[in-house]
Amino acid sequence: MRQSLSRVWPETDHDGRGHRRGTARRPVVERVAGWSARHRKTAVFGWLLLVAVIFMAGQALGTKSVPSYDPGQSGQAQRTLHQLTGNSSGPAAESVLIQAKTAGQGWASDAQLRQAAGQVVAALAALPNSATDIRSPLGSGGQALVSADGRSALVTFQVPGNPDHAAQAVQPAQRAVAAIQARHPDLVIAEAGDASVAGAVSHALGSDFHQAEATSVPVTLILLLVVFGSLVAAGIPVLLAVSAVIAAISLLSVVSQWLPVGSSTSEVVLVIGMAVGVDYSLFYLRREREERAKGSTVAQALQIAAGTSGRAIVVSGLTVMIALSGLFLTGLSVFDGVAFGSIAVVGIAVAGSLTVLPALLSWLGPRADGGRIPFLRRAARPSTLWAMVVRRVVRHPMAWGGAAAIALTALAAPALGMRIGYPAIDAPSGLAVVRTMNSIQQAFPEGPSPAEVVVTGPDLSGPAVRHALAALQGRAAAGGTIREPVTTAAVAGGRALLVSVPLAGRGTGTVSDDALVRLRTQILPSTLGKVAGVRYAVTGNTASDYDFTQQMHARVPVVFAVVAVMAFVLLMIAFRSLTIPVVSICLNLLSVGAAYGLITLIFQDGRLQGPLGYTSFGGIIAWEPLFMFVFLFGISMDYHVFLLSRIRELQSDGSPARDAVIDGIAGSAGVVTSAAFIMVAVFSVFATLSLLDLKILGVGMAAAVLIDATVVRGILLPAALALLGERAWYATRWPRRPRLGKEL
C-alpha cells in the first residue's frame, strides 16, 4: 500500500478540479498530506508521541500561580502589595451571620444570640491560622455589627496568610461555625466571605469542568455516528479533537510559568478544541468520502481533499487564531492564558488535520467505514433541501436576503442597551455560601466589600499621615459617599498601610461606582494626597470591577478594528478579492450582533431564569461580549471559508456564478450542518452548568453558531453572492502572486 501511494500521489498530481500540474507547483498542504500518507506510521505514532511528551512535560512542571493584575489603579495597588508582601491583595475577609429565626427575637433581649456570638468569637480565637483581627458586637464599637432591626449580628475576621490559599486556610473556621450552628438550631449561624466564596466557586468550577468533559465527548461521538453511520469514521474526529485538547491544556501548564492561567481557562480550551477539532476533521473526511464515492482511489481522494478542504482548514484556522489573538490587545492579563490556550488548541487541531488525519485515512483506506451502524446511511450527496432553498434565494436575492437581514438586525437591536458589569456575588445562587451572603446583605444593606487603599511612602506612622487618616475618618463619619468604620492596618512590616474604606451602595451599580470615583478624585487627594511623599492606589471588589469594565469599554473598539482588518487582509490574500472579505466581515458582524441581542434579551432582562437556573443581575458579565466576538468571528470562518472555497472551486471549473453558488452550498450543506449541530450540542452543555458566565457563553455561542450555519450561510451568503455575481471574485492587483492562494 505504501508503494502504491508513492506511485499514485505524484502521477495524479492535479488541483482537485481535474487539472494536471507539475510536482514542483504542488501546494504545501498537498505535499504535507502526501508525506503523511506515505509515512503513515511515522505520522500517526509521531503525533501520539508528541502529545504524550507535551502531556508529561505539563505534568512534570505543574501549573504555577502567576498573579493576574487588574487594569488601572486597582492593578497598581495589587502590584504594590505583591512586591511588598508576595500577595496581590490584602487578607481575605470573612463574616459569620448570627440571626434569629423569628421576628420577635433581638440582640438586646435575646441572651441566646449573645451567647452564640461569644461562642463564635471563642472558637475563632482558638484558630490563629484561620482567623485574625476578630471583631464582634460584644467588643468596643460593636454596635455597628448589629442590624438595624436587632435581629442579626455579625462576627467578622480576616484569614491570615496568602489570599490565594485562603479557601483552604478558612476551612477549620467553617467547621467550627458549623458545629456552633448544630448547638443552636433556633438560630441561623453561617459563614460567608472572600475565602469561603472562592472555595465554593472553585469547587463548582471543577465540578462543571468534569461534567462538561464527561458530557461533551459522548454527545459529540453520538452525533458523529449519526453523520457517518460508522464507528471508525466517527471516532477519528474525536481522537483528533481530544488529543489537541490534551496537548493544549498541557502546554498551559508550561506557559503558566510566565503567564497567568485562570481556573476557567481549561473549560474554554476544551470547548474550542472540541469544536474546531471536530469541524476540521469533518470537512476533510466528508470531502475524502465524496471523492471516493465518485470513483477516486484512496490516494486520489486524499490528495483532492488536501488541496481543497485542507487549504480551507488552513485559511480558517489562521483566521480563528488571528481573531483570538485580539484578546492580547485588551491589556487585561486575565486574558493572556485564555488567548494562548485557545490559539494553541486551534493551531494543534490544524496541524493534526494536515498530518495525522491523512495518515490515518491512508492507513485505514476503505476500513475507515468499518463498524457500520444499522439503519444509519453514510451519504456524501448534495443536500436536496438546501439546494431548493438556495435556488429560491439566488432567484430572488433582494427579497430573501433583505428579510433575513431585517430579522437578524431586529434580533441584534436589544444589544444596543447591553450593560456590562458583574453581579454583587459572582457565584451560583444555589450555593449555601451565596445564600448566606444574600442574607448578610439584606440584614446590612450598606455593607459591601470596602475599598482598599494601599498607601506607601516615608514615615507612615508620622503625624502627617495620622492627621490625614483622621481627616479621612471624619469624612466617613459625616456620611455620604464613604461610610464608617474606616480601619487601618500596617503591612509588610510597616512599609505600607492598608486602609479599608466602606463605600455607599451595595458594592455594584452606579451608587458604589460614583462613591469610588469620588474617593479617588476628591476625598483621597484632599487628605492623604496632601502628605508629601505619600503614594496611594485604590483596589477592592468594587474598584476591580469598575476598572475592568472601563478597560473593556476603552479597548473593545480597538480589538474589533484590528481583528477585522487582519481578517480582511488574510481573506483578500486567500481569495484574491476585495469584495469577498468585505461581505464576510459584514455577515460575521451581523451574526455576532444577533448573538449579543439574544443574550441581552435572556440574561440581562431576566428571561428563562427558571428553565436555565440562574438569577439575573441586570447586565452581562463584562468579559463575555469581547470573548464571544473574537471566538465567533473566528469560528464562523470555518463554515464561511469552506463554503466560499467550494463555490470558487466550481466557478474555476467553469460553472456560472449562480449555479456555482447553488451547487457549492448544496454540496457542502451536509458537512456544515453536521458540524454546526455538533458545535451547538457542545455549547449547549455549558448552558446546563452552574456558573452564570458559562451559561451566558453556552447559550450565546450555541445560538450564534446555529444562526450562522443556517440563516447567514444558507440565505444571506448566497443572496449577497447572487447580487454581486462575477464581481464578487474580481482579483486584486496586489499581491499579484499571493503565496497563500498559490502555495497552500
Secondary structure, DSSP 8 states (H G I E B T S, - for coil): -HHHHHHHHHHT-B-SSS-B--GGG--HHHHHHHHHHHTHHHHHHHHHHHHHHHHHHHHHH---------SHHHHHHHHHHHHHHS-SS--EEEEEEEEESSTT--TTT-HHHHHHHHHHHHHHHT-TTT-EEEE-TTSTTGGGGB-TTSSEEEEEEEE-S-GGGHHHHTHHHHHHHHHHHHH-TTEEEEEEEHHHHHHHHHHHHHHHHHHHHHHHHHHHHHHHHHHHSBHHHHHHHHHHHHHHHHHHHHHHHHHTTTS---TTHHHHHHHHHHHHHHHHHHHHHHHHHHHHHTT--HHHHHHHHIIIIIHHHHHHHHHHHHHHHGGGGG--THHHHHHHHHHHHHHHHHHHHHTHHHHHHHHHGGGGG-SB-TT-----S--HHHHHHHHHHHHSHHHHHHHHHHHHHHHHGGGGG--EE--SS-S-TTSHHHHHHHHHHHHSTT----EEEEEESS-TTSHHHHHHHHHHHHHHHT-SSB-S--EEEEEGGGTEEEEEE-BSSSSSSHHHHHHHHHIIIIIHHHTGGGSTT-EEEEESHHHHHHHHHHHHHHHHHHHHHHHHHHHHHHHHHHHT-SHHHHHHHHHHHHHHHHHHHHHIIIIITTTTHHHHT----SSEETTHHHHHHHHHHHHHHHHHHHHHHHHHHHHHTT--HHHHHHHHHHHHHHHHHHHHHHHHHHHHHHHTSSSHHHHHHHHHHHHHHHHIIIIIIIIIHHHHHHHHGGGGG---SSSSS-HHHHH-
